[in-house]
Amino acid sequence: MTTTTVSPIALLGAGPAALALAIALRRAGLQPLVLGRPRPRPATEGLSWRVAQGFEQLGCRTALSLLKAPWRRVSAWAGTTVEMNGEFVVERQALDAALWEDARRAGVALQPALVREVEHRGEGGWRIHWEDARGGSHVTRAGFVVESRGRGAPKWAADQAAAAPRVALCRAFTGARRGRRTTFTESFEHGWAWGTLDAAGAAQVQLVLHPDTLKAHGGDVDAAHAAGMHQLPMCTALLGPSLQPAGGTAVRGIQAVLRGGTCLEDGLRLGDAAYGSDPLSGHGMFEAVSGALAAAPTLRTLLERPADAQAAREFYAARAREVFAQRLQAARAHYAGETRWPHAPFWQALQAGAAALVPVAQPQAAAIAARPVVENGFIVRRRVVLAPGHPRGVRFIDGVDLPALHDALRGGAPDPSMETLAAQLHQPPGAVHGALRWLQAQRLA
Ligand SMILES: Cc1cc2nc3c(=O)[nH]c(=O)nc-3n(C[C@H](O)[C@H](O)[C@H](O)COP(=O)(O)OP(=O)(O)OC[C@H]3O[C@@H](n4cnc5c(N)ncnc54)[C@H](O)[C@@H]3O)c2cc1C
């Protein structure tokens, strides 16, 4: 027998994207229902301070307690080895379970569920067919759906952009040299490696390869991984000579993709279900959490302020497109720094125009225009400064409203003093000075 329930907002998935948004919505007084199952396989991933800040902002104490101190980070790229800012290392099943617990503590309604099918019967008419842990069938009717089931989530529309797929092979080892907890990145002829070494000598090495490299090994993932390990001098020196595999090689697909239909009137896509970036940037979890912080005001506006719904949809879709394009460009610039194997298929394919996948119109000169922005938890149209490098606009510098400062400069007495401007804008003179300098750099003052 199938049971039917009703929920105004259903979030599909149980990863960082779904859980961060659920907490943000709950804090804003909404009651979303999370329908998700835990990720089926373990994975070790790195995350930055900015993700930790996102967890802090959302009060995710259980997740934060897993992070401990950042690990030392070493990179051997383009023949140069450098030590960089540290990163946190987490086991993803543990992190996702911690976020689930944080969502529970925040009062979110959580339903362990395997979502089987999602029907969209016109605006506000979603039916989610799901199974509980005992295989019981259920239907939840929802007015708004957030698709956050990761990179494998069903599409709502054709992809806006998709880069060539890559494959990641990850293997765990024991017997590595004991020492400081370290993460490392190293480029080689057939791709690049990211790995971790803990203080007890346990290590993980993840190789990112062109799919043809795997084919060249007849699909034997252990052999392909072992061959890659032989091409990593920095990794070999760091891990030492007594390394022993602990289990087989796990495979994960990789593809930078911007999905279509990121924001509908009654639904949005979030995290990897909206866009996925190259793991070289290590930004996947950051995008999930920062995307959730942008999705919350978008969703509230769509539900509570129909007059601003169009602005909300524009805001969310433009953000996804621009962030995706920025990540692609950053990854491409990083790959371009490695020039030692220009004819190797991995490097050749990467340098062949990935950044052109999503053209984002860049303002040629600074100008003032109305654009959707976040204000008090909702999306509204406000005047901002569009400038080269800032296609969605900048509204405040040091708390000073830039268009208001621009108006004050144009409309007031010639050469006003900083004190006069500060009094007019109700901001301290130091802040107004900073904002003025920014406008001057854009040739708007
Ligand atoms: C090889 C590789 C290495 C990476 N390394 C890093 C890294 O070091 N740092 C980093 O920040 N990011 C990394 N990423 C990216 C990161 O894993 C993702 O960007 C991030 O997990 C996205 O979070 P999400 O919540 O959108 O999706 P996911 O974390 O994929 O969560 C999706 C959730 O939906 C659930 N789900 C799926 N299908 C169903 C269903 N039918 N019913 C119910 N629930 C379902 C899943 O179980 C899971 O809980 C890496 C990715 C890859 C492929």
The ligand as a MOL file (V3000), in Angstrom:
LIG
                    3D

  0  0  0     0  0            999 V3000
M  V30 BEGIN CTAB
M  V30 COUNTS 53 58 0 0 0
M  V30 BEGIN ATOM
M  V30 1 C 36.5370 12.4500 -7.7850 0
M  V30 2 C 35.9310 13.6210 -7.0710 0
M  V30 3 C 36.6620 14.2830 -6.0990 0
M  V30 4 C 36.1150 15.3760 -5.4400 0
M  V30 5 N 36.8590 16.0210 -4.4920 0
M  V30 6 C 36.3460 17.0900 -3.8590 0
M  V30 7 C 37.1010 17.7640 -2.8590 0
M  V30 8 O 38.2100 17.3720 -2.5240 0
M  V30 9 N 36.5390 18.8540 -2.2560 0
M  V30 10 C 35.2800 19.2860 -2.5940 0
M  V30 11 O 34.8180 20.2800 -2.0150 0
M  V30 12 N 34.5480 18.6630 -3.5140 0
M  V30 13 C 35.0440 17.5810 -4.1640 0
M  V30 14 N 34.2740 16.9370 -5.0940 0
M  V30 15 C 32.9420 17.4470 -5.3840 0
M  V30 16 C 31.9390 17.1210 -4.2520 0
M  V30 17 O 31.9200 15.7300 -4.0290 0
M  V30 18 C 30.5360 17.5820 -4.6670 0
M  V30 19 O 30.6090 18.8200 -5.3220 0
M  V30 20 C 29.5930 17.7280 -3.4680 0
M  V30 21 O 29.4400 16.4920 -2.8220 0
M  V30 22 C 28.2220 18.2300 -3.9330 0
M  V30 23 O 27.2910 18.1410 -2.8850 0
M  V30 24 P 25.7450 17.8460 -3.2210 0
M  V30 25 O 25.0320 17.8610 -1.9350 0
M  V30 26 O 25.3150 18.7190 -4.3220 0
M  V30 27 O 25.7630 16.3830 -3.8670 0
M  V30 28 P 26.1770 14.9990 -3.2140 0
M  V30 29 O 27.2000 15.1750 -2.1710 0
M  V30 30 O 26.4690 14.0870 -4.3510 0
M  V30 31 O 24.8580 14.5300 -2.4830 0
M  V30 32 C 23.7890 13.9560 -3.1780 0
M  V30 33 C 22.9080 13.2830 -2.1590 0
M  V30 34 O 21.7230 12.7780 -2.8070 0
M  V30 35 C 21.5220 11.4430 -2.3910 0
M  V30 36 N 20.7710 10.7470 -3.4350 0
M  V30 37 C 21.1740 10.4560 -4.6780 0
M  V30 38 N 20.2040 9.8180 -5.3320 0
M  V30 39 C 19.1660 9.7030 -4.4770 0
M  V30 40 C 17.8620 9.1500 -4.5790 0
M  V30 41 N 17.4200 8.5820 -5.6950 0
M  V30 42 N 17.0480 9.2390 -3.5070 0
M  V30 43 C 17.4680 9.8360 -2.3760 0
M  V30 44 N 18.6740 10.3790 -2.2180 0
M  V30 45 C 19.5090 10.3110 -3.2650 0
M  V30 46 C 22.9240 10.8940 -2.1850 0
M  V30 47 O 22.9230 9.7220 -1.4090 0
M  V30 48 C 23.5670 12.0760 -1.4840 0
M  V30 49 O 23.2290 12.0950 -0.1340 0
M  V30 50 C 34.8060 15.8290 -5.7670 0
M  V30 51 C 34.0570 15.1510 -6.7300 0
M  V30 52 C 34.6110 14.0630 -7.3770 0
M  V30 53 C 33.7830 13.3410 -8.4180 0
M  V30 END ATOM
M  V30 BEGIN BOND
M  V30 1 1 1 2
M  V30 2 1 2 3
M  V30 3 2 2 52
M  V30 4 2 3 4
M  V30 5 1 4 5
M  V30 6 1 4 50
M  V30 7 2 5 6
M  V30 8 1 6 7
M  V30 9 1 6 13
M  V30 10 2 7 8
M  V30 11 1 7 9
M  V30 12 1 9 10
M  V30 13 2 10 11
M  V30 14 1 10 12
M  V30 15 2 12 13
M  V30 16 1 13 14
M  V30 17 1 14 15
M  V30 18 1 14 50
M  V30 19 1 15 16
M  V30 20 1 16 17
M  V30 21 1 16 18
M  V30 22 1 18 19
M  V30 23 1 18 20
M  V30 24 1 20 21
M  V30 25 1 20 22
M  V30 26 1 22 23
M  V30 27 1 23 24
M  V30 28 2 24 25
M  V30 29 1 24 26
M  V30 30 1 24 27
M  V30 31 1 27 28
M  V30 32 2 28 29
M  V30 33 1 28 30
M  V30 34 1 28 31
M  V30 35 1 31 32
M  V30 36 1 32 33
M  V30 37 1 33 34
M  V30 38 1 33 48
M  V30 39 1 34 35
M  V30 40 1 35 36
M  V30 41 1 35 46
M  V30 42 1 36 37
M  V30 43 1 36 45
M  V30 44 2 37 38
M  V30 45 1 38 39
M  V30 46 1 39 40
M  V30 47 2 39 45
M  V30 48 1 40 41
M  V30 49 2 40 42
M  V30 50 1 42 43
M  V30 51 2 43 44
M  V30 52 1 44 45
M  V30 53 1 46 47
M  V30 54 1 46 48
M  V30 55 1 48 49
M  V30 56 2 50 51
M  V30 57 1 51 52
M  V30 58 1 52 53
M  V30 END BOND
M  V30 END CTAB
M  END
